[in-house]
Amino acid sequence: MTEYAASPVTVQKALRSLAREGLVESRPGVGSFVRAARTLRPQDYGWQTAALRTPRIELPPLSAAMRTAPPEAQALHSGYPDPDLLPGRLVRTALVRAARGTAATSRPPSAGLPDLRSWFATELAGSTPAGVAAPTAQDVLVVPGSQSGLTSVFRALVPPAGPLLIESPTYWGAILAARQSGVRLVPVPSDAHGPDPAELDRCFRETGARAFYAQPNYANPTGSQWSAGRADAVLDVVREHGAFLVEDDWAHDLGIDTRPRPVAAHDDAGHVVHVRSLTKSMSPAVRIGAVIARGPARDRILADRSAESMYVSGLLQQAALEVLSDPGWTTHLRRLRTQLHDRRDLLVDSIREHAPSLRVDHVPRGGLHLWARLPDHTDTQRLVRDCEAAGTYVAAGDEWFPAEPSGPFLRLNFSGPHPAGFAAAARTIETAIAAQS
């Protein structure tokens, strides 16, 4: 038998690894020894029960969409695209450049870097028709991702315990942000075409609400996109009630068959508060977004943001600006559009062929997700567990409803890893459905 001697460097690395795990201890000048096993007594935190009392706000547990799936699993539950769809080289290069400049050691303005604010304003201005005053950099506030921005918007626009109209179903993170803000949610039914303006008008009249949260472009989870006529009708209702429309344009860069049509581009009276994010199209590590608002509403939102975090990392802002200014950004968006188209169609075809019990009534024209109806009386939580045990992660649709769900649904992400496994994942879902028959 051949014997191999480990090098001193290898031995030292192994000892350091064992020490980090608490299995050995090093005694300088003596040597390394196996750490004696110690019996740890249970920690008693009972005193905190009296100190904390009842929670100020009851918040739901972490979303199922945030579960971490093992690398070999078929992950259809996440709200983020596969890293292969993101501009990794651009982001890494931009972070290096930003770290070499003054952004690495200086404090940025509370509202954000002027050049980045100008970029957001210019992009929205590109959709603004003639006769409507376009937004300016002064109207833009840079935020650390849209989730944080939504929390500040809700706190600024809605009084404590006041009503906030919200699409149903809608983004679970917006529901979480509203509850964290302490406002009262009033669901407004929405379908593949968006909310019914007449129903929205009724909700405003009955509740006295002064704000409505919606996703007019590629809504999460339904994938709906408002028509131009529907957007005008909704904006008319909002104006009539002297209210705000909080427009979450989370998927602005994720159009597939159509282009986004921001409602804010048709408003210059300050009724629309526009929330924009780069997280899904650039990188989850570059949590940069923007809130575009006008008048006193903008000042209130800025005051809340300043109290919350003072400012957004200048390093991340500069890195985002570097990516957006690179010609490769436009190339990335064109490629992303094609990739999302192919993955969406592949998942739709896989469901129709291998999971006929799932019903996809609306094929989204953008975004990252399919909204699929399960058979009536399906136990969605059991189905999620059964699929996970078989290596397929899915997200039950319950948490996308601000009140009771209107039925059993799944939200399925077609931008995740391993698209070649979509057919097998669909078969797994169908098997889990059949097991409940």
C-alpha positions as CSV (number, residue, x, y, z in Angstrom):
1,M,0.0,0.0,0.0
2,T,1.3,3.4,-0.9
3,E,1.4,6.0,2.0
4,Y,0.9,9.7,1.4
5,A,2.1,12.3,3.8
6,A,0.0,15.5,4.1
7,S,1.9,18.7,3.7
8,P,2.2,21.1,6.7
9,V,0.0,23.6,4.9
10,T,-2.8,21.0,4.4
11,V,-2.5,19.9,8.1
12,Q,-2.8,23.5,9.3
13,K,-5.9,24.1,7.1
14,A,-7.5,20.9,8.5
15,L,-6.8,22.0,12.1
16,R,-8.2,25.5,11.5
17,S,-11.3,23.9,10.0
18,L,-11.8,21.6,13.0
19,A,-11.2,24.5,15.4
20,R,-13.9,26.5,13.7
21,E,-16.3,23.6,14.2
22,G,-15.3,23.4,17.9
23,L,-13.9,19.9,17.6
24,V,-10.3,20.8,18.5
25,E,-8.5,23.5,20.5
26,S,-5.0,24.9,20.0
27,R,-2.8,25.7,22.9
28,P,0.2,27.8,21.8
29,G,3.5,26.2,22.6
30,V,1.8,22.9,23.6
31,G,-0.2,21.6,20.6
32,S,-3.7,20.8,19.4
33,F,-6.1,18.7,21.3
34,V,-9.5,17.2,20.9
35,R,-11.9,19.5,22.7
36,A,-13.6,17.9,25.6
37,A,-17.3,17.4,25.1
38,R,-19.3,19.9,27.3
39,T,-22.9,19.4,28.3
40,L,-24.7,22.7,27.6
41,R,-27.7,23.5,29.7
42,P,-30.8,24.8,27.9
43,Q,-30.9,28.6,27.6
44,D,-33.9,30.1,29.5
45,Y,-35.3,33.2,27.8
46,G,-38.5,33.2,29.7
47,W,-37.9,36.7,31.1
48,Q,-38.2,38.1,27.6
49,T,-41.9,37.1,27.5
50,A,-42.7,39.6,30.2
51,A,-40.4,42.3,28.8
52,L,-41.7,42.0,25.2
53,R,-45.4,41.7,25.9
54,T,-47.8,41.4,23.0
55,P,-46.3,42.2,19.6
56,R,-47.1,45.7,18.3
57,I,-47.9,44.2,14.9
58,E,-48.7,40.6,14.0
59,L,-46.5,39.8,11.0
60,P,-46.7,36.6,9.1
61,P,-43.7,34.1,8.9
62,L,-41.2,34.3,6.2
63,S,-42.7,33.8,2.8
64,A,-42.6,30.4,1.2
65,A,-41.1,32.1,-1.8
66,M,-38.0,32.8,0.2
67,R,-37.2,29.2,1.1
68,T,-33.7,28.0,0.1
69,A,-33.9,25.0,-2.2
70,P,-30.9,22.7,-2.5
71,P,-29.0,23.0,-5.8
72,E,-30.3,19.8,-7.3
73,A,-34.0,20.7,-6.6
74,Q,-36.4,22.1,-9.3
75,A,-37.1,25.5,-7.8
76,L,-40.4,27.0,-9.1
77,H,-41.2,28.9,-5.9
78,S,-38.7,31.7,-5.9
79,G,-39.4,35.3,-6.8
80,Y,-35.9,35.8,-8.3
81,P,-34.4,34.9,-11.7
82,D,-31.7,32.4,-12.2
83,P,-28.2,34.0,-11.9
84,D,-27.6,32.8,-15.4
85,L,-30.2,35.4,-16.6
86,L,-28.5,38.3,-14.9
87,P,-25.6,40.5,-16.2
88,G,-23.0,39.0,-13.8
89,R,-19.9,40.3,-15.6
90,L,-21.3,43.9,-15.8
91,V,-22.2,43.8,-12.1
92,R,-18.8,42.5,-11.0
93,T,-17.0,45.0,-13.1
94,A,-19.2,47.9,-11.9
95,L,-18.6,46.9,-8.3
96,V,-14.8,47.0,-8.8
97,R,-15.0,50.4,-10.5
98,A,-17.2,51.8,-7.8
99,A,-15.0,50.5,-5.0
100,R,-12.0,52.4,-6.6
101,G,-13.8,55.7,-6.5
102,T,-15.0,58.2,-3.9
103,A,-18.3,56.3,-3.5
104,A,-16.4,53.7,-1.3
105,T,-15.7,56.3,1.4
106,S,-18.2,59.2,1.1
107,R,-21.7,59.7,2.3
108,P,-24.2,60.2,-0.6
109,P,-27.1,62.7,-0.4
110,S,-30.2,61.4,1.4
111,A,-32.3,61.4,-1.8
112,G,-29.6,59.6,-3.7
113,L,-26.8,60.3,-6.2
114,P,-27.9,63.0,-8.6
115,D,-26.8,61.1,-11.7
116,L,-28.7,58.0,-10.7
117,R,-31.8,60.1,-9.9
118,S,-31.5,61.7,-13.3
119,W,-31.4,58.2,-14.9
120,F,-34.6,57.1,-13.3
121,A,-36.4,60.4,-14.2
122,T,-35.2,60.2,-17.8
123,E,-36.4,56.7,-18.2
124,L,-39.9,57.5,-17.0
125,A,-39.9,60.7,-19.0
126,G,-39.3,58.5,-22.1
127,S,-42.8,57.2,-21.7
128,T,-44.4,60.5,-21.0
129,P,-46.7,61.8,-23.8
130,A,-46.7,65.3,-25.2
131,G,-48.6,67.8,-23.0
132,V,-47.7,66.0,-19.7
133,A,-44.9,67.5,-17.6
134,A,-42.2,64.8,-17.4
135,P,-40.6,64.0,-14.0
136,T,-37.3,65.5,-13.0
137,A,-34.4,64.3,-10.9
138,Q,-35.9,66.4,-8.1
139,D,-38.9,64.1,-7.9
140,V,-36.8,60.9,-7.5
141,L,-35.7,59.3,-4.2
142,V,-33.3,56.4,-4.4
143,V,-34.2,53.5,-2.0
144,P,-32.6,50.2,-1.0
145,G,-34.9,48.1,-3.0
146,S,-38.7,48.5,-3.6
147,Q,-39.6,46.6,-0.4
148,S,-38.1,49.3,1.8
149,G,-39.6,52.0,-0.5
150,L,-43.1,50.6,-0.2
151,T,-42.9,50.6,3.6
152,S,-42.0,54.3,3.6
153,V,-44.7,55.2,1.0
154,F,-47.4,53.5,3.0
155,R,-46.3,55.2,6.2
156,A,-46.2,58.6,4.4
157,L,-49.5,58.4,2.6
158,V,-51.8,56.4,5.0
159,P,-52.4,57.4,8.6
160,P,-51.9,54.8,11.3
161,A,-54.7,52.2,11.1
162,G,-56.1,54.0,8.1
163,P,-57.4,52.1,5.0
164,L,-55.2,51.2,2.1
165,L,-56.9,49.8,-1.0
166,I,-54.9,46.9,-2.5
167,E,-55.3,44.6,-5.4
168,S,-56.2,41.0,-4.6
169,P,-54.3,38.9,-5.3
170,T,-51.1,40.9,-5.2
171,Y,-47.4,40.9,-4.2
172,W,-47.0,39.3,-0.7
173,G,-44.2,41.7,0.0
174,A,-46.5,44.7,-0.4
175,I,-49.0,43.0,2.0
176,L,-46.1,42.6,4.5
177,A,-45.0,46.2,4.1
178,A,-48.5,47.5,4.6
179,R,-49.0,45.5,7.8
180,Q,-45.6,46.6,9.0
181,S,-46.7,50.1,8.4
182,G,-49.8,49.6,10.6
183,V,-52.4,50.3,7.9
184,R,-55.7,48.5,7.3
185,L,-55.8,46.6,4.1
186,V,-59.0,46.7,1.9
187,P,-58.9,44.1,-0.9
188,V,-60.0,45.2,-4.4
189,P,-60.6,42.2,-6.7
190,S,-58.3,42.1,-9.7
191,D,-58.1,39.7,-12.7
192,A,-56.1,39.3,-15.9
193,H,-57.2,42.8,-17.0
194,G,-56.6,44.5,-13.6
195,P,-59.2,46.0,-11.2
196,D,-62.7,47.0,-12.2
197,P,-62.8,50.8,-12.1
198,A,-66.4,50.7,-10.9
199,E,-65.5,48.4,-8.0
200,L,-62.5,50.6,-7.2
201,D,-64.7,53.6,-7.1
202,R,-67.1,51.8,-4.7
203,C,-64.2,50.9,-2.4
204,F,-63.0,54.5,-2.3
205,R,-66.5,55.7,-1.4
206,E,-67.2,53.1,1.2
207,T,-63.9,53.3,3.0
208,G,-62.8,56.9,2.6
209,A,-59.3,55.6,1.6
210,R,-56.8,58.0,0.0
211,A,-54.4,55.5,-1.5
212,F,-54.5,52.4,-3.8
213,Y,-51.6,50.0,-4.3
214,A,-51.4,48.2,-7.7
215,Q,-49.0,46.6,-10.2
216,P,-50.3,47.8,-13.6
217,N,-47.5,46.0,-15.5
218,Y,-47.0,42.2,-15.2
219,A,-48.5,41.9,-11.8
220,N,-47.1,39.5,-9.3
221,P,-48.6,36.9,-9.2
222,T,-51.2,37.0,-12.0
223,G,-49.0,38.5,-14.7
224,S,-51.7,40.9,-15.8
225,Q,-51.0,44.1,-17.6
226,W,-53.6,46.9,-17.7
227,S,-54.7,48.1,-21.1
228,A,-54.3,51.9,-21.9
229,G,-58.0,52.3,-21.4
230,R,-58.1,50.5,-18.1
231,A,-55.2,52.6,-16.8
232,D,-56.9,55.8,-17.8
233,A,-60.1,54.7,-16.1
234,V,-58.4,53.8,-12.9
235,L,-56.4,57.0,-12.9
236,D,-59.7,59.0,-13.4
237,V,-61.2,57.3,-10.3
238,V,-58.1,58.1,-8.3
239,R,-58.2,61.7,-9.3
240,E,-61.9,62.0,-8.6
241,H,-61.3,60.9,-5.0
242,G,-58.3,63.1,-4.5
243,A,-56.2,60.0,-3.8
244,F,-52.9,58.4,-4.6
245,L,-52.1,55.4,-6.8
246,V,-49.0,53.6,-5.6
247,E,-47.7,52.1,-8.8
248,D,-45.3,49.2,-8.2
249,D,-43.4,48.9,-11.5
250,W,-41.3,46.0,-10.2
251,A,-41.1,44.2,-13.6
252,H,-40.3,47.2,-15.8
253,D,-37.4,45.4,-17.4
254,L,-39.1,42.1,-17.7
255,G,-41.5,42.6,-20.6
256,I,-41.8,39.6,-23.0
257,D,-44.5,40.2,-25.6
258,T,-45.2,43.9,-24.7
259,R,-43.5,46.9,-23.3
260,P,-44.4,48.3,-19.9
261,R,-46.8,51.2,-19.8
262,P,-46.2,53.2,-16.6
263,V,-49.4,55.0,-15.4
264,A,-47.1,57.6,-13.8
265,A,-46.1,58.8,-17.3
266,H,-49.7,60.1,-17.7
267,D,-49.9,62.0,-14.4
268,D,-48.2,65.3,-13.6
269,A,-50.5,66.4,-10.7
270,G,-48.8,64.1,-8.1
271,H,-51.6,61.4,-7.9
272,V,-49.2,58.6,-8.9
273,V,-46.3,57.5,-6.7
274,H,-44.1,55.4,-8.9
275,V,-42.0,52.6,-7.3
276,R,-39.2,51.1,-9.5
277,S,-36.7,48.4,-8.8
278,L,-33.5,47.1,-10.5
279,T,-33.2,44.0,-8.2
280,K,-34.8,41.5,-10.5
281,S,-33.1,42.6,-13.7
282,M,-29.7,43.5,-12.4
283,S,-28.8,41.6,-9.3
284,P,-30.3,40.7,-5.9
285,A,-27.0,41.9,-4.4
286,V,-27.5,45.4,-5.9
287,R,-30.7,46.4,-4.0
288,I,-31.4,49.7,-5.6
289,G,-34.8,51.1,-6.5
290,A,-36.5,54.5,-6.8
291,V,-39.6,56.2,-5.7
292,I,-40.8,59.0,-8.0
293,A,-43.3,61.3,-6.3
294,R,-44.2,65.0,-6.5
295,G,-45.2,67.7,-4.0
296,P,-45.5,67.3,-0.3
297,A,-45.9,63.5,-0.7
298,R,-42.3,63.3,-1.9
299,D,-41.1,65.3,1.1
300,R,-42.9,63.0,3.5
301,I,-41.5,59.9,1.9
302,L,-38.0,61.4,2.0
303,A,-38.4,62.2,5.7
304,D,-39.5,58.7,6.4
305,R,-36.6,57.2,4.4
306,S,-34.1,59.5,6.2
307,A,-35.4,58.4,9.6
308,E,-35.3,54.8,8.6
309,S,-31.8,54.5,7.0
310,M,-30.4,58.1,6.5
311,Y,-29.1,57.2,3.1
312,V,-28.6,54.3,0.6
313,S,-25.1,52.9,0.2
314,G,-23.2,55.1,-2.2
315,L,-21.1,52.2,-3.3
316,L,-24.2,50.2,-4.5
317,Q,-25.7,53.3,-6.1
318,Q,-22.5,54.0,-8.0
319,A,-22.3,50.4,-9.1
320,A,-25.9,50.5,-10.3
321,L,-25.2,53.7,-12.3
322,E,-22.1,52.1,-13.8
323,V,-24.2,49.1,-15.0
324,L,-27.0,51.3,-16.4
325,S,-24.5,53.5,-18.2
326,D,-22.7,50.6,-19.9
327,P,-23.8,49.7,-23.5
328,G,-24.0,46.1,-22.4
329,W,-27.1,46.9,-20.2
330,T,-29.3,47.3,-23.3
331,T,-27.8,44.1,-24.8
332,H,-28.6,42.3,-21.6
333,L,-32.2,43.4,-21.6
334,R,-32.7,42.3,-25.2
335,R,-31.2,38.9,-24.3
336,L,-33.3,38.6,-21.1
337,R,-36.5,39.3,-23.0
338,T,-35.8,36.3,-25.3
339,Q,-34.7,34.0,-22.5
340,L,-37.9,34.8,-20.5
341,H,-40.0,34.2,-23.5
342,D,-38.5,30.7,-24.1
343,R,-38.7,29.7,-20.4
344,R,-42.3,30.9,-20.1
345,D,-43.5,29.0,-23.1
346,L,-41.6,25.9,-22.0
347,L,-43.3,25.9,-18.5
348,V,-46.7,26.6,-20.0
349,D,-46.3,23.7,-22.5
350,S,-45.0,21.4,-19.7
351,I,-48.0,22.1,-17.5
352,R,-50.5,21.6,-20.4
353,E,-48.9,18.3,-21.3
354,H,-47.9,16.9,-18.0
355,A,-50.1,18.6,-15.4
356,P,-53.6,18.9,-16.9
357,S,-55.2,19.3,-13.5
358,L,-53.5,22.8,-13.2
359,R,-55.3,25.6,-15.1
360,V,-53.3,28.5,-16.5
361,D,-56.0,30.9,-17.7
362,H,-53.7,33.8,-18.5
363,V,-50.2,33.5,-20.1
364,P,-48.4,36.6,-18.8
365,R,-46.9,39.0,-21.4
366,G,-44.0,39.8,-19.0
367,G,-42.7,39.2,-15.5
368,L,-41.4,36.0,-14.0
369,H,-44.4,33.9,-13.0
370,L,-47.4,31.8,-13.9
371,W,-50.5,31.9,-11.8
372,A,-52.1,28.5,-11.9
373,R,-55.4,27.4,-10.4
374,L,-55.6,24.1,-8.6
375,P,-58.7,21.9,-8.4
376,D,-61.2,23.0,-5.9
377,H,-60.7,21.7,-2.3
378,T,-57.0,21.1,-2.9
379,D,-54.9,21.2,0.3
380,T,-52.2,23.5,-1.0
381,Q,-50.0,23.2,2.0
382,R,-50.0,19.4,1.7
383,L,-49.4,19.7,-2.0
384,V,-46.4,22.0,-1.4
385,R,-44.9,19.5,1.1
386,D,-45.5,16.5,-1.2
387,C,-43.8,18.3,-4.1
388,E,-40.9,19.4,-2.0
389,A,-40.4,15.8,-0.8
390,A,-40.1,14.8,-4.5
391,G,-37.6,17.5,-5.2
392,T,-39.8,20.2,-6.7
393,Y,-40.3,23.5,-4.8
394,V,-43.6,25.4,-5.4
395,A,-45.3,28.3,-3.7
396,A,-48.9,28.1,-2.5
397,G,-50.9,31.1,-3.6
398,D,-52.5,31.8,-0.2
399,E,-50.1,34.5,0.9
400,W,-50.7,36.6,-2.2
401,F,-54.2,37.4,-0.9
402,P,-54.6,40.3,1.7
403,A,-57.7,38.5,3.0
404,E,-59.0,35.0,2.6
405,P,-57.9,33.3,-0.7
406,S,-60.5,33.1,-3.4
407,G,-59.4,29.6,-4.3
408,P,-56.3,27.2,-4.3
409,F,-53.5,28.5,-6.5
410,L,-49.8,28.0,-7.2
411,R,-47.4,30.7,-8.2
412,L,-44.7,29.2,-10.4
413,N,-41.5,30.9,-11.4
414,F,-40.4,30.2,-15.0
415,S,-37.1,32.1,-14.7
416,G,-35.5,29.8,-12.1
417,P,-32.7,27.2,-12.7
418,H,-32.9,24.0,-14.6
419,P,-35.6,24.8,-17.3
420,A,-34.9,21.3,-18.8
421,G,-36.6,19.9,-15.7
422,F,-39.9,21.8,-16.2
423,A,-41.6,18.7,-17.6
424,A,-40.5,16.5,-14.7
425,A,-41.6,19.1,-12.2
426,A,-45.1,19.3,-13.9
427,R,-45.4,15.6,-13.6
428,T,-44.5,15.8,-9.9
429,I,-47.2,18.4,-9.3
430,E,-49.8,16.3,-11.2
431,T,-48.9,13.3,-9.0
432,A,-49.3,15.4,-5.9
433,I,-52.7,16.6,-7.0
434,A,-53.8,13.0,-7.9
435,A,-52.8,11.9,-4.4
436,Q,-55.5,14.1,-2.9
437,S,-58.3,12.8,-5.2
